[in-house]
Amino acid sequence: MSHKRIPKRKAAIAVGGVAALGAAALLLPNANASQSNGDAATPRTFAAKDVSDVASMLASQLGDTFAGSYYDASQKQLVVNVVGNNSNVVNQIEKAGAVAHQVQNSTADLRAAAQTLKADATVPGTAWSVDPKTNEIRVSADSTVTGDKWNTVESTVKNLGSGVATLTKSAGTLKTFVDGGDAIFGGNARCSLGFNVTAGDGTPAFLTAGHCGVAAAEWSDAQGGAPIATVDQATFPGAGDFSLVKYDDPATQANSAVNVGNGQSVQINQAVEAAVGQQVFRMGSTTGLHDGNVTGLNATVNYPEGTVTGLIQTDVCAEPGDSGGSLFTQDGGAVGLTSGGSGDCTAGGETFFQPVTTALEAVGATLGAGDAGAGDAGAGGAVDPSAGAVDPGAGDAVDPSAGAVDPGTGEAVDPSASASDAAGAGTAQNGTHHRSRKHHSSGASQ
């Protein structure tokens, strides 16, 4: 990978620079470009990265008749939900190359229902998000929601009315994923690096999960190693789950790419909005590379530590230790940071991610790190899922049974070493936290 004036000890901290413990799918070097056949009544073929802009434009034009949208990956079409049967509205949608779909619930209806859930059913272990494919709010409750708690959630969903929301029981326990063998270490917490960025003051930094940022003030690239970066801002719980961590050495220039193992990396070139139905890939040091689809937007998650809003919901698996890791598209779009979920990569489950666009705006950072974004020769290449996991630093095969691997040295990390329980982050106050390096040298979370 390409670095400028970066010490060897820090060179391991590339975006998502961790060993892939199982590639999920073949990453193609380029997504299909959008095409138009010139016929306004015939749907266009869209690349997933283009649907958010078109959907936003239509939402602005259609006003109250717009009821959400999603990407039909099998047809490569943008489907736009509308209430009512206004031919002018349908014509506008078709003129933009999208497909009009008449639905029952307006955006305002679903927002009102979400507010009712917030007021009456904010129970730890529950989550909900809008699913434009079904035009409903999908509510899930984990294994801890039983007895009176379950009755409360169930009755609230029922009282919303027919066709407004659905309630399902999810596997496992809803939690943040700050555990396991990871690429970055802070105190007893271990997390994954998300994306390298440039802070608003021009200094090098990276994004990771907010619950990692409130768990420890200083972070290292090796277990027990000297700190190389200090938390500048962290939000969790509340309006997101993200933190900005600044490199202590201002000369650090880390590559703007996601290392997906087997000597391959995907160059990150822009931050993109998620779209329901979009295929996404997640990289984390515990479980490596996995793929899936976005299933919901603006999700509310009631973790044991508190409620987090504005998240992306997916069916991509994740496990403890993947917190803060990269969610991205096959053509190099930065989508999200791993927050939490339920289930695992054996049984499956649901997962939630902090949108990168929101995090960048909140902390005043820009994607990438200086002029070191050229990447290595493997950037953007296809990942062979049959090749097995590889330590990105040494190119040697990694034995998943051996525990985590330090991406800087290639040495095994003892997976039995203590890791912080997600509840450890719960000592922080709700909202945004600002830390000054000189005042938090101990690394203790607030």
C-alpha positions in Angstrom: 0.0 0.0 0.0 1.1 3.6 -0.6 2.1 5.8 2.3 4.0 9.1 2.6 6.3 9.7 5.6 4.5 7.1 7.6 6.5 5.2 10.3 6.7 1.4 9.9 4.8 0.9 13.1 1.9 2.9 11.7 1.9 1.5 8.2 -0.3 -1.3 9.4 -3.2 1.1 10.0 -4.7 1.2 6.5 -8.4 1.6 6.0 -9.9 -1.7 7.2 -6.4 -3.1 7.1 -7.1 -6.4 8.8 -6.8 -10.1 7.9 -9.8 -11.4 5.9 -11.0 -14.5 7.7 -13.4 -15.6 4.9 -14.1 -13.7 1.7 -17.9 -13.5 1.1 -18.2 -12.8 -2.6 -16.3 -11.8 -5.7 -15.7 -8.0 -5.8 -15.8 -6.8 -9.4 -13.4 -3.9 -10.3 -16.1 -1.7 -11.7 -19.9 -1.5 -11.4 -22.1 -1.1 -14.4 -22.5 2.5 -15.5 -26.0 3.9 -15.7 -27.6 3.7 -19.1 -30.6 5.3 -20.6 -32.5 4.0 -23.6 -34.1 7.4 -24.3 -37.7 6.2 -23.7 -39.2 7.9 -20.7 -41.8 5.2 -20.2 -39.2 2.4 -20.1 -37.2 2.0 -16.9 -33.5 2.9 -17.0 -30.8 0.6 -15.9 -29.1 2.1 -12.9 -25.9 1.4 -11.1 -26.5 1.1 -7.3 -24.3 4.1 -6.6 -26.6 6.4 -8.8 -29.9 5.6 -7.2 -29.6 7.8 -4.1 -29.2 11.0 -6.2 -32.1 10.3 -8.4 -34.3 9.2 -5.5 -33.4 12.5 -3.6 -34.3 14.5 -6.7 -37.7 12.8 -7.0 -38.4 13.1 -3.3 -37.9 16.9 -3.6 -40.1 17.1 -6.7 -42.9 14.9 -5.6 -43.4 16.2 -2.1 -46.0 14.4 0.1 -46.8 11.8 -2.6 -43.2 10.4 -2.3 -43.2 7.4 0.0 -39.7 6.1 -0.2 -37.7 4.2 -2.8 -35.5 1.1 -3.2 -33.1 -0.5 -5.6 -34.2 -3.7 -7.4 -30.8 -5.3 -7.9 -32.1 -8.1 -10.1 -33.5 -5.7 -12.6 -31.1 -2.8 -11.8 -34.1 -0.5 -11.5 -35.0 2.3 -9.1 -38.5 1.7 -7.6 -40.2 4.8 -6.2 -43.2 4.5 -3.9 -46.1 6.9 -4.3 -49.4 7.4 -2.5 -52.5 8.2 -4.6 -53.0 7.7 -8.3 -51.8 10.9 -9.8 -50.8 10.4 -13.5 -48.6 13.5 -13.4 -46.6 12.0 -10.5 -46.2 8.7 -12.4 -45.0 10.6 -15.5 -42.4 12.4 -13.4 -41.1 9.2 -12.0 -41.0 7.5 -15.4 -39.3 10.5 -17.0 -36.5 10.0 -14.5 -36.2 6.4 -15.6 -37.6 5.0 -12.4 -40.5 2.6 -11.7 -43.6 4.0 -9.9 -45.2 1.8 -7.3 -48.5 2.8 -5.6 -48.5 2.1 -1.8 -50.7 2.6 1.3 -48.5 4.5 3.7 -47.0 7.9 3.1 -43.6 9.0 4.4 -45.5 11.1 7.0 -47.5 8.1 8.1 -44.4 6.0 8.7 -42.6 8.8 10.5 -45.6 9.2 12.8 -45.6 5.5 13.5 -41.9 5.6 14.3 -42.5 8.4 16.8 -45.2 6.3 18.5 -42.8 3.4 18.7 -40.2 5.7 20.2 -42.7 7.0 22.8 -44.3 3.7 23.7 -41.9 0.8 22.8 -38.4 2.0 23.5 -37.3 -1.2 25.1 -33.6 -2.4 25.2 -33.2 -5.2 22.6 -35.6 -3.7 20.1 -34.9 -2.0 16.8 -37.0 -0.6 13.9 -36.5 0.8 10.4 -38.5 1.7 7.4 -38.6 -1.0 4.7 -39.7 0.7 1.4 -40.1 -2.7 -0.3 -43.0 -3.6 2.0 -44.0 0.1 2.7 -43.9 -0.8 6.4 -41.8 -0.3 9.6 -40.0 -3.5 10.4 -39.7 -4.0 14.2 -37.5 -6.6 15.7 -37.1 -7.8 19.3 -34.2 -9.9 20.5 -34.2 -12.8 22.9 -34.1 -10.5 26.0 -37.5 -9.0 25.1 -39.9 -11.3 27.0 -42.9 -11.0 29.3 -44.3 -7.6 29.8 -41.7 -6.1 27.6 -42.7 -8.2 24.7 -46.4 -7.5 25.4 -45.7 -3.8 25.3 -43.9 -3.9 22.0 -46.5 -6.3 20.4 -49.4 -4.2 21.5 -47.8 -0.9 20.3 -47.2 -2.5 16.8 -50.8 -3.8 16.7 -52.2 -0.4 17.6 -50.5 1.3 14.7 -53.0 -0.4 12.4 -53.0 -2.9 9.6 -50.2 -2.8 7.1 -48.1 -0.2 9.0 -45.6 -2.3 10.9 -44.5 -5.9 11.4 -42.9 -7.4 14.5 -40.4 -10.3 14.4 -38.2 -12.1 16.9 -34.5 -11.9 16.1 -31.9 -14.4 17.0 -29.4 -13.7 19.7 -29.0 -10.5 21.6 -28.8 -7.0 20.2 -25.4 -5.5 21.1 -22.5 -3.4 19.9 -19.6 -5.4 18.5 -16.7 -4.2 20.6 -15.0 -7.4 21.5 -12.8 -10.2 20.0 -9.5 -9.9 18.1 -9.2 -6.6 16.3 -6.9 -4.3 14.4 -7.0 -1.4 16.9 -6.7 -1.5 20.7 -7.7 0.9 23.4 -7.5 0.0 27.0 -9.4 -3.3 27.3 -11.5 -2.5 24.2 -10.7 -3.8 20.7 -12.3 -2.5 17.5 -11.8 -2.2 13.8 -10.7 0.9 11.9 -13.2 2.2 9.5 -11.9 4.7 7.0 -9.0 7.1 6.9 -9.9 10.7 6.8 -8.5 14.2 7.0 -9.8 16.2 9.9 -11.1 19.7 9.5 -7.8 21.2 10.7 -5.9 19.2 8.0 -4.5 16.6 10.4 -4.7 12.8 9.6 -7.3 10.8 11.3 -9.7 7.8 11.0 -13.3 7.0 11.6 -14.5 4.2 13.8 -17.6 3.4 15.9 -18.6 5.9 18.5 -19.0 3.2 21.2 -15.3 2.4 20.6 -14.5 6.1 21.0 -16.2 6.4 24.4 -14.6 3.2 25.6 -11.0 4.4 25.4 -9.3 7.8 24.6 -6.1 6.4 23.0 -5.7 3.6 20.5 -2.8 1.4 19.3 -2.2 -0.8 16.3 -1.0 -3.7 18.5 -2.3 -5.2 21.7 -0.3 -3.6 24.6 1.5 -1.3 22.1 2.1 2.4 22.5 -0.8 4.6 21.5 -0.7 6.0 17.9 -4.0 7.9 17.8 -6.3 9.8 20.2 -10.0 10.3 20.2 -11.1 13.8 19.2 -14.9 13.4 19.0 -17.2 10.6 19.8 -21.0 10.2 19.6 -22.8 7.2 21.3 -25.5 6.7 22.2 -27.8 9.3 20.6 -27.8 10.7 17.1 -25.3 8.1 15.7 -22.5 5.8 16.5 -19.2 7.3 15.2 -15.9 8.8 16.4 -13.0 10.7 14.9 -9.6 9.5 16.0 -6.6 11.6 15.2 -3.2 10.1 14.5 -0.6 11.4 17.0 2.0 11.8 14.3 0.9 14.6 12.0 3.2 13.1 9.2 1.0 10.0 9.0 -0.4 9.4 5.5 -2.4 6.2 5.4 -3.8 4.7 2.3 -7.4 5.3 1.5 -8.4 1.7 0.7 -10.1 -1.3 2.3 -7.8 -4.3 2.6 -9.9 -7.3 1.8 -7.2 -9.9 2.2 -5.3 -12.2 -0.3 -3.2 -9.2 -1.2 -6.2 -7.3 -2.6 -7.7 -4.0 -1.7 -10.5 -1.8 -2.8 -9.7 1.8 -3.4 -12.1 4.1 -1.6 -13.0 7.1 -3.7 -16.1 8.7 -2.3 -18.7 8.6 0.5 -22.1 7.4 -0.8 -25.6 7.2 0.6 -27.0 3.8 1.2 -30.0 2.6 -0.8 -32.4 -0.2 0.2 -31.7 -3.2 -2.0 -28.1 -2.2 -2.6 -25.3 -4.8 -2.3 -22.7 -3.9 0.2 -19.5 -5.5 1.6 -18.3 -5.4 5.2 -14.7 -5.8 6.4 -13.9 -6.6 10.0 -10.9 -8.2 11.7 -12.9 -10.8 13.5 -14.9 -12.3 10.6 -13.2 -10.8 7.6 -15.1 -10.0 4.4 -18.8 -10.6 4.1 -21.5 -9.2 1.8 -25.2 -8.7 1.8 -27.9 -6.1 1.1 -29.2 -2.9 2.7 -32.6 -3.7 4.1 -33.6 -0.4 5.9 -32.7 3.2 6.5 -32.9 5.6 9.3 -33.0 2.7 11.8 -33.5 3.2 15.5 -31.6 0.7 17.7 -32.3 0.3 21.4 -28.9 -1.0 22.7 -28.5 -1.7 26.5 -26.4 1.5 26.6 -29.1 3.6 25.1 -30.9 4.5 21.9 -29.1 5.2 18.7 -30.9 6.7 15.7 -30.2 7.3 12.0 -28.5 3.9 11.3 -28.4 1.7 8.2 -29.9 -1.8 8.6 -28.5 -4.8 6.6 -28.5 -8.5 6.5 -24.6 -8.7 6.4 -23.4 -10.8 9.3 -21.0 -9.4 11.9 -19.6 -10.5 15.3 -17.9 -9.0 18.3 -14.7 -7.3 17.2 -16.0 -6.0 13.9 -17.2 -2.7 15.5 -16.1 0.3 13.5 -15.2 -1.7 10.5 -15.8 -0.6 6.9 -19.1 -1.0 5.0 -18.5 -0.2 1.3 -19.5 -0.9 -2.3 -17.7 -2.9 -4.9 -16.7 0.2 -6.8 -15.1 2.0 -3.9 -18.0 3.9 -2.2 -17.7 4.3 1.6 -21.1 3.6 3.0 -20.9 2.9 6.8 -19.2 2.0 10.0 -20.2 -1.2 11.8 -22.3 -0.5 14.9 -23.9 -3.6 16.2 -26.7 -6.2 15.7 -27.8 -9.6 16.7 -26.8 -13.1 15.5 -23.5 -14.1 14.0 -21.8 -15.3 10.8 -22.9 -18.9 11.4 -26.6 -18.4 12.0 -27.0 -15.0 10.4 -28.8 -12.1 11.9 -29.4 -8.3 11.4 -26.7 -5.6 11.6 -26.7 -1.8 11.9 -24.2 0.7 10.5 -23.4 4.4 11.0 -23.8 6.2 7.6 -20.3 7.6 6.7 -21.9 10.7 5.1 -23.5 11.7 8.4 -20.3 11.0 10.4 -18.1 13.1 8.0 -20.5 16.0 8.2 -20.8 15.8 12.0 -17.0 15.8 12.7 -16.0 18.1 9.9 -13.7 15.6 8.1 -13.2 14.6 4.5 -12.7 11.1 3.2 -9.1 10.0 2.5 -5.8 11.0 4.0 -3.8 13.7 2.3 -2.2 12.8 -1.1 -1.6 9.1 -0.2 -4.8 7.8 -1.9 -3.1 6.2 -4.9 -3.3 2.7 -3.4 -1.3 -0.4 -4.1 -1.2 -2.4 -7.2 -4.0 -4.7 -5.9 -6.4 -1.9 -5.4 -9.8 -2.4 -7.0 -8.9 -5.9 -8.1 -11.3 -8.9 -7.8 -11.1 -10.9 -4.6 -11.0 -14.7 -5.1 -13.2 -16.2 -2.4 -11.8 -19.6 -2.9 -8.2 -18.5 -2.1 -8.7 -18.4 1.7 -7.8 -15.8 4.2 -4.5 -14.0 4.0 -2.6 -11.6 6.3 -2.5 -8.4 4.2 0.9 -7.5 5.6 2.8 -10.7 5.0 0.8 -12.4 2.4 0.8 -15.6 4.4 -2.3 -17.7 5.0 -4.1 -17.1 8.3 -5.4 -19.9 10.3 -8.9 -18.8 11.6 -8.6 -21.2 14.5 -5.5 -19.5 15.7 -7.4 -16.4 16.8 -6.9 -12.8 15.7 -3.8 -11.6 13.9 -2.0 -8.3 14.5 -2.0 -6.7 11.0 1.2 -4.8 11.8 3.4 -7.8 12.7 1.5 -10.8 11.4 1.7 -12.3 14.8 -1.2 -14.1 16.5 -3.1 -12.2 19.1 -4.4 -14.1 22.1 -8.2 -14.2 21.5 -8.7 -15.0 25.2 -7.3 -11.6 26.3 -9.7 -9.4 28.0 -12.0 -7.2 25.9 -14.4 -4.6 27.0 -18.0 -5.5 27.3 -20.2 -3.2 25.2 -21.7 -2.1 28.5 -18.4 -0.5 29.3 -19.3 2.3 26.9 -22.5 3.0 28.8 -20.7 5.1 31.3 -20.5 7.9 28.8 -23.1 10.6 28.6 -25.6 10.6 25.7 -24.6 12.7 22.7 -21.3 14.0 21.4 -18.0 13.8 23.4 -15.0 15.9 22.8 -11.6 14.8 24.1 -8.4 16.7 24.3 -5.2 14.7 23.9 -3.4 16.3 26.8 -6.3 15.7 29.2 -6.9 12.0 28.4 -3.4 10.4 28.3 -4.6 7.6 30.6 -6.9 6.1 28.0 -9.7 5.7 30.4 -13.2 6.1 29.0 -15.4 8.8 30.4 
